Amino acid sequence: SYGANRRARLPLQLAFCSLGGKTEQQLTKINGFGNWKVARHSESYLHAFDRSRLVYLSSESDEALHSLDPDAVYVIGGLVDHNKHKGLTHARAVAEGLRTVRL
C-alpha cells in the first residue's frame, strides 16, 4: 500500500501511468490522494520512462527477481489476469521487448 511504502526505511518512488478516466476518478475519492508523493503520468509507462530501464513484474516470467536494480523501473500491471485474461500482460510485455521477472 501507499502508506506502507511511505513508512518504509527505504521507500520506493511510485508512479501511476495511463492515469485518467475512471481510474483517476476512483483514486481521487481516496482521502488525501492529492497529497500522495507519487509521479502521475497520463501516458503509458512505455512513453513515461526510458524503455531500456523497464522491467515488467509478471508471475508468468521464466526469470526470478533476486535483487532490485536501483536504475530499473519496475512495472506492476493494473490488470489481474489469472482467469479470463491469463498471461495477457506478460504476452504484451514480451511483445514490447521488455524484460520480465517474477517475484
TARAPE-V182933 format. One record per pair of residues at least 4 apart in sequence whose ideal C-beta (glycine too) atoms are under 7 Angstrom apart, sorted by the first residue. I is the first residue (numbers start at 1). J is the second residue. If there is no record, write none. Layout:
i j
I J
I J
//
This chain:
i j
2 6
2 36
3 7
4 8
5 11
5 12
5 14
6 11
14 38
15 38
15 39
15 41
15 48
16 38
16 40
16 41
17 41
17 43
17 44
17 45
17 48
18 44
19 23
19 24
19 40
19 41
19 42
20 24
20 42
21 25
22 26
23 27
24 28
27 33
28 33
32 36
41 48
43 47
43 48
44 48
45 49
45 54
45 75
46 51
46 96
49 53
49 54
49 73
53 71
53 72
53 73
54 73
54 75
54 98
55 72
55 73
55 74
55 75
55 99
55 101
56 75
56 93
56 98
56 100
57 74
57 75
57 76
57 101
57 103
58 89
58 90
58 93
58 100
58 102
59 102
60 87
60 90
61 90
61 100
61 101
61 102
63 100
63 101
64 101
64 102
65 101
65 102
65 103
77 89
79 85
79 88
79 89
81 85
81 86
81 87
81 88
81 89
82 86
87 91
88 92
89 93
90 94
90 100
91 95
92 96
93 98
93 100
94 100
//
